[in-house]
Amino acid sequence: LKLWSLNPVILYGIYMMGGVDIIPAALAMLALLLMKERKIWPAFILLSAAALFKTFSLFMLLPLLVFITRGKKDLLVNLTAMAIPFAVVLLPFFFSSGYEVLGSIIPPSASGNSGALGMILPMVEKLVFVGLYLALLFGSFKLRNSSDDKAILRISIASILLLYTLLFTPVHYFVWVIPMLIAAVCLKMISMRLYMVQILCLFIFNLNSSATSFGLFMPIDPHFFSGIPGLPDIIHGFSIKWGIIMLMARMAFMAICVIMAMNVMGLSGFRPKFGTSNEHN
C-alpha cells in the first residue's frame, strides 16, 4: 500500500499529468489475477481490452500464450478470446474509416529520421528488442514445466520491461508495469534498491525542462512557480551539459530494465529460486 500510494510515478504520471494509463494497467493486473485463478480466456479478453487503451499489453499476449496454452483446443479458445475486444470495438469502424482504424493498433512508421544515423539507430534498437523478445519466448516455454506459482507475473514483467528498450519512456508509460513491479518487490523477486534506482533514472531523463518539473505547479501560483528553475537549468549553472546526463540516465534505465527482465525470467546469472515451499508460504 505504501509503495503504491506514495509512488512518485503514480503521483506524477496520473495525478499531475492526468494520464489514462492507469486504466490499461488495472485491466492487465486484473487479467494476471484471473490467470492465477485459472480463468484463462476471460484474462485474455481483458489483456486485449487493455490494448485498446495502450498497446503495451499486446507484447504480453504471445509469451503468456506460449506459457499457458495446452493443446489445440486451448489455443483456439485463447486466440478467440484475444480477438473479441478488437472485433467488438474496431470492426464496426474498419470499412467506414478506410482501414485507418488499424492505425490505432499498428501506428504508421515514424517519419522525420534523416541521415544514415537516423536510420541505423532505430534498426539496431529493433534488432536488440527482437533478440531479447525471442529469449523471453524461450524462457516462457521453459517455465511451462516449472512449479513456480509466480511464473505469470515473471513473464508479464519481463514483457513490458523489454518493451521499454524499444521506445522512449515518459513517466506515465512506466505506470503500465508499476503494479507488477510493486508485487515483485513485495514478493522479494526484485531488489527494492534496484527498483528505486530505476525510477530515479526514469525521472532524470524525463524532467528535462522547467515545464515538466516545477512548471506543473503553475496553476497554483503562476508567478512563484514560473520563476523556479528546472533541473536542467540548475545543472547548466554548474557548466554541465544536461543532455549528457539525460543520455546516461536513459541508458542506465534501459540496462536496468533488461537486467530485471532477464533476472525474473531466470535467463541471467541471477536465477530466481522457483517453487520452494518456504517461498510460497
C-alpha positions as CSV (number, residue, x, y, z in Angstrom):
1,L,0.0,0.0,0.0
2,K,2.9,2.4,0.8
3,L,4.7,1.6,-2.4
4,W,1.6,2.4,-4.4
5,S,0.1,5.4,-2.6
6,L,3.4,7.2,-2.2
7,N,4.8,6.1,-5.6
8,P,6.3,9.1,-7.5
9,V,5.4,7.5,-10.9
10,I,1.7,7.3,-9.9
11,L,1.6,10.8,-8.3
12,Y,3.4,12.4,-11.3
13,G,2.1,10.4,-14.3
14,I,-1.5,10.1,-13.2
15,Y,-2.5,12.8,-10.7
16,M,-0.3,15.6,-12.0
17,M,-0.1,14.8,-15.7
18,G,-3.6,13.2,-15.9
19,G,-2.6,10.2,-18.0
20,V,-5.1,7.5,-18.8
21,D,-2.5,4.7,-18.4
22,I,-3.8,3.6,-15.0
23,I,-6.9,2.1,-16.8
24,P,-5.0,-0.4,-19.0
25,A,-2.6,-1.1,-16.1
26,A,-5.5,-2.0,-13.9
27,L,-7.0,-4.2,-16.7
28,A,-3.7,-6.0,-17.2
29,M,-3.2,-6.6,-13.5
30,L,-6.8,-8.0,-13.2
31,A,-6.0,-10.3,-16.1
32,L,-3.0,-11.7,-14.3
33,L,-5.0,-12.3,-11.2
34,L,-7.6,-14.2,-13.3
35,M,-4.9,-16.3,-14.9
36,K,-3.6,-17.2,-11.5
37,E,-7.1,-18.5,-10.7
38,R,-7.0,-20.5,-14.0
39,K,-9.7,-18.3,-15.6
40,I,-7.7,-18.1,-18.8
41,W,-10.0,-16.9,-21.6
42,P,-11.5,-14.0,-19.5
43,A,-7.9,-13.0,-18.7
44,F,-7.0,-12.8,-22.4
45,I,-10.1,-10.8,-23.1
46,L,-9.0,-8.2,-20.5
47,L,-5.5,-8.1,-21.9
48,S,-6.8,-7.3,-25.4
49,A,-9.2,-4.8,-23.9
50,A,-6.2,-3.1,-22.2
51,A,-4.5,-2.8,-25.6
52,L,-7.4,-0.7,-26.9
53,F,-6.2,2.0,-24.4
54,K,-2.4,1.4,-24.7
55,T,-0.8,-1.3,-26.9
56,F,1.8,-2.5,-24.3
57,S,-0.4,-5.5,-23.4
58,L,-0.1,-6.8,-26.9
59,F,3.5,-7.7,-26.1
60,M,2.3,-9.7,-23.1
61,L,-0.1,-11.9,-25.1
62,L,2.3,-14.1,-27.0
63,P,4.7,-15.1,-24.1
64,L,1.7,-15.8,-21.9
65,L,0.0,-17.7,-24.7
66,V,3.2,-19.8,-25.0
67,F,3.3,-20.4,-21.3
68,I,-0.3,-21.2,-20.5
69,T,-1.8,-22.9,-23.6
70,R,-2.1,-26.7,-23.6
71,G,-3.3,-28.3,-26.8
72,K,-5.1,-27.2,-29.9
73,K,-8.5,-26.6,-28.2
74,D,-6.9,-24.3,-25.6
75,L,-5.1,-22.4,-28.4
76,L,-8.3,-21.8,-30.3
77,V,-10.2,-20.7,-27.2
78,N,-7.4,-18.3,-26.2
79,L,-6.9,-16.8,-29.6
80,T,-10.7,-16.3,-29.9
81,A,-10.7,-14.5,-26.5
82,M,-7.9,-12.3,-27.7
83,A,-9.8,-11.3,-30.8
84,I,-13.1,-10.5,-29.2
85,P,-12.3,-6.9,-27.9
86,F,-10.7,-5.9,-31.2
87,A,-13.7,-7.3,-33.2
88,V,-16.3,-5.6,-31.0
89,V,-14.6,-2.2,-30.9
90,L,-12.7,-1.9,-34.1
91,L,-14.6,-3.9,-36.7
92,P,-17.5,-1.5,-36.9
93,F,-15.1,1.2,-38.0
94,F,-12.9,-1.0,-40.2
95,F,-14.5,-0.3,-43.5
96,S,-16.1,3.1,-42.8
97,S,-12.7,4.5,-41.9
98,G,-11.0,3.2,-45.0
99,Y,-8.9,0.8,-42.8
100,E,-7.5,3.8,-40.9
101,V,-8.7,2.4,-37.6
102,L,-5.9,-0.1,-37.8
103,G,-3.5,2.8,-37.2
104,S,-4.8,2.9,-33.5
105,I,-3.1,-0.6,-33.0
106,I,-0.4,-0.6,-35.7
107,P,0.8,3.1,-36.0
108,P,2.5,4.1,-39.2
109,S,6.3,4.2,-39.3
110,A,7.7,7.3,-37.8
111,S,8.9,9.8,-40.3
112,G,11.4,12.5,-39.9
113,N,14.6,10.4,-39.2
114,S,17.2,11.9,-41.5
115,G,20.6,10.7,-42.5
116,A,22.3,7.4,-42.1
117,L,22.4,7.6,-38.2
118,G,18.7,8.3,-38.0
119,M,18.0,5.2,-40.0
120,I,20.6,2.9,-38.4
121,L,19.8,3.5,-34.7
122,P,16.1,2.6,-34.8
123,M,17.0,-0.6,-36.7
124,V,19.6,-1.5,-34.1
125,E,17.1,-0.9,-31.3
126,K,14.5,-3.1,-33.1
127,L,17.1,-5.9,-33.6
128,V,18.1,-5.8,-29.9
129,F,14.4,-5.9,-28.9
130,V,13.7,-8.8,-31.2
131,G,16.6,-10.8,-29.8
132,L,15.5,-10.1,-26.2
133,Y,11.9,-10.9,-27.0
134,L,12.9,-14.3,-28.6
135,A,14.8,-15.0,-25.4
136,L,11.6,-14.2,-23.4
137,L,9.6,-16.6,-25.5
138,F,12.2,-19.3,-24.9
139,G,12.0,-18.6,-21.2
140,S,8.2,-18.7,-21.2
141,F,8.4,-22.1,-22.9
142,K,10.9,-23.3,-20.3
143,L,8.6,-22.2,-17.4
144,R,5.7,-24.4,-18.7
145,N,7.0,-27.3,-16.7
146,S,8.1,-25.5,-13.6
147,S,6.3,-25.5,-10.3
148,D,6.7,-21.7,-9.9
149,D,3.4,-20.1,-8.8
150,K,4.8,-16.6,-9.8
151,A,5.6,-17.5,-13.5
152,I,2.7,-15.5,-14.9
153,L,3.9,-12.4,-13.0
154,R,7.5,-13.0,-14.1
155,I,6.6,-13.3,-17.8
156,S,4.4,-10.2,-17.7
157,I,7.0,-8.0,-16.0
158,A,9.7,-9.1,-18.5
159,S,7.4,-8.5,-21.5
160,I,6.8,-4.8,-20.5
161,L,10.3,-4.1,-19.3
162,L,11.8,-5.3,-22.6
163,L,9.4,-3.1,-24.5
164,Y,11.0,0.0,-22.8
165,T,14.2,-0.8,-24.7
166,L,12.3,-0.1,-28.0
167,L,10.7,3.2,-27.2
168,F,11.4,6.4,-25.2
169,T,9.6,6.0,-21.9
170,P,7.8,9.0,-20.5
171,V,6.9,8.7,-16.8
172,H,3.2,7.8,-17.5
173,Y,4.3,4.9,-19.7
174,F,6.0,3.4,-16.6
175,V,2.6,3.2,-14.9
176,W,2.0,0.1,-17.1
177,V,4.4,-2.1,-15.1
178,I,4.3,-0.3,-11.7
179,P,1.6,-2.6,-10.2
180,M,3.5,-5.7,-11.3
181,L,6.9,-4.3,-10.0
182,I,5.3,-3.5,-6.6
183,A,4.1,-7.0,-6.3
184,A,7.5,-8.4,-7.4
185,V,9.3,-6.2,-4.8
186,C,7.0,-7.3,-2.0
187,L,7.5,-10.9,-3.1
188,K,11.3,-10.4,-2.9
189,M,11.6,-11.2,-6.7
190,I,13.2,-7.8,-7.4
191,S,15.5,-5.8,-5.3
192,M,13.9,-2.7,-3.7
193,R,17.2,-0.8,-4.2
194,L,17.4,-1.6,-7.9
195,Y,13.7,-0.7,-8.3
196,M,14.3,2.8,-6.7
197,V,17.4,3.4,-8.9
198,Q,15.3,2.5,-11.9
199,I,12.7,5.1,-11.0
200,L,15.4,7.7,-10.3
201,C,16.9,7.2,-13.8
202,L,13.4,7.5,-15.3
203,F,12.8,10.9,-13.7
204,I,16.3,12.2,-14.6
205,F,15.8,11.8,-18.3
206,N,12.1,12.9,-18.1
207,L,12.4,16.1,-16.1
208,N,14.2,17.8,-19.0
209,S,12.6,21.3,-18.7
210,S,11.1,23.7,-16.2
211,A,7.6,22.9,-17.6
212,T,7.9,19.2,-16.6
213,S,9.2,20.0,-13.1
214,F,8.0,23.0,-11.0
215,G,6.1,24.3,-14.0
216,L,3.4,21.8,-13.3
217,F,2.5,23.7,-10.2
218,M,1.9,27.0,-12.1
219,P,-1.9,26.8,-11.8
220,I,-1.4,27.1,-8.0
221,D,0.7,30.3,-8.3
222,P,1.9,31.2,-11.8
223,H,4.2,34.0,-10.7
224,F,6.0,31.9,-8.0
225,F,6.4,28.6,-9.8
226,S,7.3,30.1,-13.1
227,G,10.3,31.7,-11.5
228,I,11.8,28.4,-10.1
229,P,14.4,27.0,-12.5
230,G,14.0,23.4,-13.7
231,L,16.6,20.7,-13.1
232,P,18.4,21.2,-16.4
233,D,18.7,24.9,-15.7
234,I,20.3,24.2,-12.3
235,I,22.7,21.7,-13.8
236,H,23.7,24.1,-16.6
237,G,24.6,26.5,-13.8
238,F,27.5,24.2,-13.0
239,S,28.6,24.1,-16.6
240,I,27.5,20.5,-17.1
241,K,25.6,19.5,-20.2
242,W,22.2,18.2,-19.2
243,G,21.9,16.3,-22.5
244,I,24.8,14.0,-21.4
245,I,23.2,13.4,-18.0
246,M,19.9,12.6,-19.8
247,L,21.5,10.1,-22.1
248,M,23.4,8.4,-19.3
249,A,20.2,8.1,-17.2
250,R,18.3,6.7,-20.1
251,M,20.9,4.1,-20.9
252,A,21.1,3.1,-17.3
253,F,17.3,2.8,-17.2
254,M,17.2,0.6,-20.3
255,A,20.0,-1.6,-18.9
256,I,18.2,-2.0,-15.6
257,C,15.0,-3.0,-17.5
258,V,17.0,-5.7,-19.3
259,I,18.7,-6.9,-16.1
260,M,15.3,-7.1,-14.3
261,A,13.6,-8.9,-17.2
262,M,16.4,-11.5,-17.5
263,N,16.6,-11.9,-13.8
264,V,12.9,-12.6,-13.1
265,M,12.8,-15.0,-16.1
266,G,15.9,-16.8,-14.9
267,L,17.8,-16.1,-18.1
268,S,20.7,-14.4,-16.5
269,G,23.4,-15.5,-13.9
270,F,21.0,-14.3,-11.2
271,R,18.5,-17.1,-11.4
272,P,15.3,-16.8,-9.3
273,K,14.5,-19.6,-6.9
274,F,11.5,-21.4,-8.3
275,G,8.8,-23.3,-6.5
276,T,10.2,-23.7,-3.0
277,S,7.6,-24.3,-0.3
278,N,9.1,-21.8,2.1
279,E,9.0,-19.0,-0.5
280,H,5.3,-19.9,-1.2
281,N,4.4,-19.8,2.4
